[in-house]
Amino acid sequence: MRAGRLRADLASAALCIALFASTAAKASPSPMSVALEYSAVAGCPDAAYFKSVVLERLGVDAFGESAQTRVIVRVTTQGPTFEGSLEWLDEKGNWAGDRLFPGHSSDCEDLVRAMAFTLALQLQLAGANAPPSVIPTSPESKPIEGPPSTTPQPTVSNKPPIAEQPAQPRTPKLSRAARPAFAIGAGTFLGFGMSSSVLPFARVFGSAAWTHWSLELAAEANLPTIIRRADGAGFASHQLLASIAGCTILQPWSACLLAKAGQIRVAGKDVDVPASAAGPIVETGLRVGAMQRIYRGAYVSAYVEGVLLPLRWGVTLDHSVVWTSPHFAEAIGLDVALRFE
């Protein structure tokens, strides 16, 4: 009797374990599998870190190169902050939904981690709402065909479920791009060909920057420099310029069209009859530079310039020309600026 009762108890326990495992499996459906395309600006976590956060949240690897549905993850900069986007593409490469993460933080790792948690929850909910073999398709997706039934048939969602809020249209990017980020700064550069020796300049500027282009206004002046002949006589030149630059931006690089106009003053030094004179100066050309963030809204940029001088000028001492400006001049410089959103 005892042996029969023991066998009955073991059979009941096995049945309970089987029922419990079946219930647990239904309560924790597998997440949907996707192919990942990940791109981020320099200084942000890489794709391996992004995948590890999703794996930590789901407990399984939801990424597969052969998956029909693709998720494109992008992390870019907007002024001093980072912004991101999640975009879903179906098996035909058609857009199937997206989620924007506007730039509110200067910590890229926090943004990437938040995006990874959001994707993990979307994948988990997508697995709960549809069989693993069903992949969301284009907006024209229809209910799954099946044998007649008196109960309504579930339909395939045409977009992955959104965890926190509905997917936003792409137009907010345009409205955000319409708001510039303003910056003020100062810098110095060395001018070659602007006098008979290298001239050090100082400058202050202000700019308004959008996502891919910017506009800058600046005031520039050279530091006092005296050029002397072998007999000790010489001259000092002083240039005061206003400049405008229109730039196209592809982080961290920029290319700008320049226009400068102002006045040059020349004064004789240690000559019998000192004299001074002034004349207009005009420059136009190109600037190429690279920018690097150093702390929050502060950044440093290095650049080179090449300019044409359509108005040439010369310096005369004792009725003798000692310097004539060239047709072309160059400069290398360094700026430090603070950007405001």
C-alpha positions as CSV (number, residue, x, y, z in Angstrom):
1,M,0.0,0.0,0.0
2,R,2.8,2.4,0.9
3,A,4.6,1.7,-2.4
4,G,1.4,2.3,-4.4
5,R,0.8,5.6,-2.4
6,L,4.4,6.7,-3.0
7,R,4.0,6.1,-6.8
8,A,0.8,8.1,-6.8
9,D,2.4,11.0,-4.9
10,L,5.4,11.1,-7.4
11,A,3.0,11.1,-10.3
12,S,1.0,14.0,-8.9
13,A,4.2,16.0,-8.2
14,A,5.4,15.4,-11.8
15,L,2.1,16.6,-13.1
16,C,2.2,19.7,-11.0
17,I,5.8,20.5,-12.2
18,A,4.7,20.0,-15.8
19,L,1.7,22.3,-15.4
20,F,3.8,24.9,-13.6
21,A,6.5,24.9,-16.4
22,S,3.8,25.2,-19.1
23,T,2.2,28.2,-17.3
24,A,5.6,29.9,-16.8
25,A,6.5,29.4,-20.4
26,K,3.2,31.1,-21.5
27,A,3.7,33.9,-19.0
28,S,7.2,34.7,-20.3
29,P,7.1,34.7,-24.1
30,S,10.3,34.9,-26.1
31,P,11.2,38.4,-27.3
32,M,11.1,39.2,-31.0
33,S,14.5,38.8,-32.9
34,V,15.9,41.7,-34.9
35,A,19.0,42.6,-36.8
36,L,20.8,45.6,-35.3
37,E,22.4,48.5,-37.2
38,Y,24.2,50.8,-34.7
39,S,26.1,54.0,-35.2
40,A,27.3,56.6,-32.6
41,V,29.5,59.6,-32.5
42,A,33.0,59.4,-31.1
43,G,33.1,59.1,-27.3
44,C,29.8,57.1,-27.0
45,P,29.5,53.4,-26.1
46,D,29.8,51.0,-29.0
47,A,27.3,48.4,-30.3
48,A,28.6,45.7,-27.9
49,Y,27.7,47.8,-24.9
50,F,24.2,48.5,-26.4
51,K,23.6,44.8,-27.0
52,S,24.8,43.9,-23.4
53,V,22.2,46.3,-21.9
54,V,19.4,44.7,-24.0
55,L,20.7,41.2,-23.0
56,E,20.8,42.2,-19.3
57,R,17.1,43.4,-19.6
58,L,15.8,40.4,-21.6
59,G,17.9,37.6,-20.3
60,V,18.3,36.3,-23.9
61,D,20.1,37.4,-27.1
62,A,17.4,39.1,-29.3
63,F,19.8,40.0,-32.1
64,G,20.4,38.0,-35.2
65,E,22.0,39.0,-38.5
66,S,19.4,36.9,-40.5
67,A,16.4,38.4,-38.7
68,Q,13.9,39.9,-41.2
69,T,13.1,43.0,-39.0
70,R,15.9,45.6,-38.6
71,V,16.4,48.2,-35.9
72,I,18.6,51.2,-36.8
73,V,20.1,52.9,-33.7
74,R,21.7,56.3,-34.2
75,V,23.4,58.6,-31.7
76,T,24.4,62.1,-32.8
77,T,25.2,65.5,-31.2
78,Q,23.0,68.5,-31.1
79,G,25.0,71.4,-29.7
80,P,26.5,70.4,-26.3
81,T,24.0,67.5,-25.9
82,F,23.5,64.0,-27.4
83,E,20.3,62.8,-29.1
84,G,19.3,59.4,-30.4
85,S,16.7,57.6,-32.5
86,L,15.4,54.1,-32.9
87,E,14.0,53.2,-36.4
88,W,12.2,50.0,-37.4
89,L,12.3,48.6,-40.9
90,D,10.3,45.6,-42.0
91,E,11.6,42.7,-44.2
92,K,11.2,44.7,-47.3
93,G,13.2,47.7,-45.9
94,N,10.1,49.8,-45.5
95,W,9.8,52.2,-42.5
96,A,7.7,50.6,-39.7
97,G,8.0,53.0,-36.8
98,D,10.5,55.1,-34.9
99,R,11.2,56.7,-31.6
100,L,13.2,59.9,-31.0
101,F,15.3,60.7,-27.9
102,P,15.8,64.6,-28.0
103,G,19.1,65.9,-26.6
104,H,18.7,66.8,-22.9
105,S,21.9,65.3,-21.5
106,S,25.6,65.7,-22.1
107,D,26.2,62.1,-20.9
108,C,26.2,59.8,-23.9
109,E,26.3,56.6,-21.9
110,D,23.1,57.5,-20.0
111,L,21.4,58.1,-23.4
112,V,22.6,54.8,-24.9
113,R,21.5,52.9,-21.8
114,A,18.0,54.5,-21.9
115,M,17.6,53.6,-25.6
116,A,18.7,50.0,-24.9
117,F,16.2,49.6,-22.1
118,T,13.4,51.1,-24.4
119,L,14.3,48.6,-27.2
120,A,14.4,45.7,-24.8
121,L,10.9,46.5,-23.5
122,Q,9.6,47.0,-27.1
123,L,11.0,43.5,-28.1
124,Q,9.6,41.9,-25.0
125,L,6.1,43.4,-25.6
126,A,6.3,42.5,-29.3
127,G,7.0,38.9,-28.3
128,A,4.0,38.9,-25.9
129,N,1.6,40.3,-28.5
130,A,2.5,38.1,-31.4
131,P,3.9,34.6,-32.0
132,P,7.7,34.5,-32.4
133,S,7.3,33.5,-36.1
134,V,5.3,36.6,-36.9
135,I,7.4,39.7,-37.8
136,P,5.7,43.1,-38.0
137,T,5.4,44.2,-41.6
138,S,4.3,47.3,-43.4
139,P,1.2,49.3,-42.4
140,E,-0.8,47.2,-44.9
141,S,-0.5,44.1,-42.7
142,K,-3.8,42.2,-42.3
143,P,-5.2,39.8,-39.7
144,I,-3.7,36.3,-39.9
145,E,-5.7,33.9,-42.1
146,G,-7.0,30.8,-40.4
147,P,-9.9,28.4,-40.2
148,P,-13.4,29.8,-39.4
149,S,-13.9,30.5,-35.8
150,T,-16.6,32.0,-33.6
151,T,-13.9,34.0,-31.7
152,P,-12.3,37.1,-33.2
153,Q,-8.9,36.4,-34.8
154,P,-5.9,38.5,-33.5
155,T,-4.3,40.9,-35.9
156,V,-0.6,41.4,-36.4
157,S,0.5,44.8,-35.1
158,N,2.1,46.9,-37.9
159,K,4.5,48.6,-35.5
160,P,6.4,47.4,-32.4
161,P,4.7,48.4,-29.2
162,I,6.0,51.6,-27.7
163,A,6.9,51.4,-24.0
164,E,6.5,54.9,-22.8
165,Q,4.7,57.0,-25.4
166,P,3.5,56.6,-29.0
167,A,6.0,56.8,-31.8
168,Q,6.6,60.4,-32.8
169,P,6.5,61.5,-36.4
170,R,9.8,62.6,-38.0
171,T,8.7,66.2,-38.3
172,P,9.9,67.1,-34.7
173,K,13.5,66.8,-36.0
174,L,12.7,69.7,-38.4
175,S,11.2,71.8,-35.7
176,R,14.2,71.2,-33.5
177,A,16.7,72.0,-36.3
178,A,14.9,75.4,-36.6
179,R,16.2,76.4,-33.2
180,P,19.9,77.3,-33.3
181,A,22.5,76.8,-30.6
182,F,24.3,80.1,-29.9
183,A,28.0,80.4,-28.9
184,I,30.5,83.0,-27.9
185,G,34.2,82.6,-27.9
186,A,37.7,84.0,-28.4
187,G,40.8,82.7,-30.1
188,T,44.2,83.5,-31.7
189,F,45.7,82.8,-35.1
190,L,49.0,83.4,-37.0
191,G,48.8,85.2,-40.3
192,F,51.3,84.3,-43.1
193,G,51.7,86.7,-46.0
194,M,49.8,89.6,-44.3
195,S,53.0,91.4,-43.6
196,S,56.7,90.9,-44.1
197,S,56.7,88.6,-41.1
198,V,54.3,86.3,-39.3
199,L,51.6,88.4,-37.6
200,P,49.8,87.2,-34.4
201,F,46.1,88.0,-34.3
202,A,43.4,87.9,-31.6
203,R,39.7,87.6,-32.3
204,V,36.3,87.4,-30.6
205,F,33.2,85.9,-32.2
206,G,29.6,84.9,-31.9
207,S,27.8,82.2,-33.8
208,A,24.5,80.5,-34.3
209,A,24.6,76.8,-35.2
210,W,22.0,74.4,-36.6
211,T,22.4,70.7,-37.2
212,H,24.5,70.9,-40.3
213,W,25.4,74.6,-40.8
214,S,26.3,77.7,-38.8
215,L,26.8,81.5,-39.2
216,E,29.6,83.3,-37.5
217,L,30.4,87.0,-36.9
218,A,33.8,88.0,-35.6
219,A,36.1,91.0,-34.9
220,E,39.9,90.4,-35.5
221,A,43.0,92.5,-34.8
222,N,46.7,91.8,-35.0
223,L,48.9,92.3,-32.0
224,P,51.5,95.1,-32.2
225,T,54.5,94.1,-34.4
226,I,57.4,96.2,-35.6
227,I,59.2,95.3,-38.8
228,R,62.7,96.8,-39.1
229,R,65.3,97.2,-41.9
230,A,69.0,96.6,-41.5
231,D,69.6,100.3,-40.6
232,G,67.1,100.1,-37.7
233,A,64.3,102.0,-39.4
234,G,61.0,100.2,-39.7
235,F,57.3,100.3,-39.5
236,A,54.4,99.0,-37.4
237,S,51.2,97.7,-39.0
238,H,47.9,97.3,-37.3
239,Q,44.9,95.5,-38.9
240,L,41.4,95.7,-37.6
241,L,38.9,93.4,-39.4
242,A,35.2,92.4,-39.2
243,S,34.5,88.9,-40.7
244,I,31.5,86.8,-41.5
245,A,31.6,83.0,-42.1
246,G,29.0,80.6,-43.4
247,C,29.8,77.0,-42.5
248,T,28.6,73.5,-43.3
249,I,29.1,71.0,-40.5
250,L,29.7,67.3,-40.5
251,Q,30.8,66.6,-37.0
252,P,33.6,67.1,-36.0
253,W,34.6,68.8,-39.2
254,S,33.5,72.1,-40.7
255,A,34.1,74.0,-43.9
256,C,33.4,77.8,-44.1
257,L,33.2,80.5,-46.8
258,L,34.9,83.7,-45.4
259,A,34.6,87.4,-46.1
260,K,36.6,90.0,-44.2
261,A,36.8,93.7,-44.5
262,G,38.5,96.4,-42.4
263,Q,41.4,98.8,-42.2
264,I,45.2,98.6,-42.1
265,R,47.2,101.3,-40.4
266,V,51.0,101.7,-40.9
267,A,53.3,103.9,-38.8
268,G,57.0,104.6,-39.4
269,K,59.4,103.9,-36.6
270,D,62.8,105.5,-36.0
271,V,62.8,107.5,-39.2
272,D,63.6,111.2,-39.7
273,V,60.1,112.2,-40.7
274,P,57.7,109.6,-39.2
275,A,54.4,109.3,-40.9
276,S,51.3,107.2,-40.7
277,A,48.8,106.1,-43.2
278,A,45.6,104.0,-43.4
279,G,43.9,102.1,-46.1
280,P,41.1,99.5,-46.7
281,I,41.7,95.8,-46.6
282,V,39.5,93.1,-48.0
283,E,39.9,89.3,-47.8
284,T,37.8,86.4,-49.0
285,G,38.5,82.7,-48.9
286,L,37.9,79.3,-47.2
287,R,38.4,77.9,-43.7
288,V,38.5,74.2,-42.7
289,G,38.5,73.2,-39.1
290,A,37.8,70.5,-36.5
291,M,35.9,70.8,-33.2
292,Q,36.4,68.9,-30.0
293,R,34.1,69.1,-26.9
294,I,36.1,69.6,-23.7
295,Y,33.4,70.0,-21.0
296,R,29.6,70.2,-21.4
297,G,29.0,73.3,-23.6
298,A,32.7,74.2,-23.9
299,Y,34.6,73.2,-26.9
300,V,37.9,73.9,-28.7
301,S,38.4,74.1,-32.4
302,A,41.5,74.2,-34.6
303,Y,41.4,75.5,-38.2
304,V,43.4,76.7,-41.3
305,E,42.4,79.5,-43.6
306,G,43.4,80.5,-47.1
307,V,42.3,84.0,-48.3
308,L,42.6,86.1,-51.4
309,L,43.5,89.8,-51.2
310,P,41.8,91.6,-54.1
311,L,43.0,95.0,-52.8
312,R,46.8,95.0,-52.6
313,W,48.7,97.5,-50.5
314,G,52.4,98.4,-49.9
315,V,54.6,100.1,-47.3
316,T,57.1,102.9,-48.2
317,L,60.0,104.1,-46.1
318,D,62.1,107.0,-47.3
319,H,60.4,107.0,-50.6
320,S,61.3,103.4,-51.1
321,V,58.8,100.5,-51.1
322,V,59.8,98.0,-48.5
323,W,56.7,95.7,-48.5
324,T,53.9,94.9,-50.9
325,S,51.0,92.6,-49.9
326,P,50.7,89.3,-51.9
327,H,47.6,88.1,-53.7
328,F,47.2,85.2,-51.2
329,A,47.6,84.7,-47.5
330,E,47.2,81.9,-45.0
331,A,46.5,81.5,-41.3
332,I,46.3,78.7,-38.7
333,G,44.3,79.3,-35.5
334,L,42.8,77.9,-32.3
335,D,39.4,79.0,-30.8
336,V,37.7,78.3,-27.4
337,A,34.0,78.8,-27.2
338,L,31.0,78.3,-24.9
339,R,27.8,77.1,-26.5
340,F,24.3,77.7,-25.2
341,E,21.1,75.8,-26.2
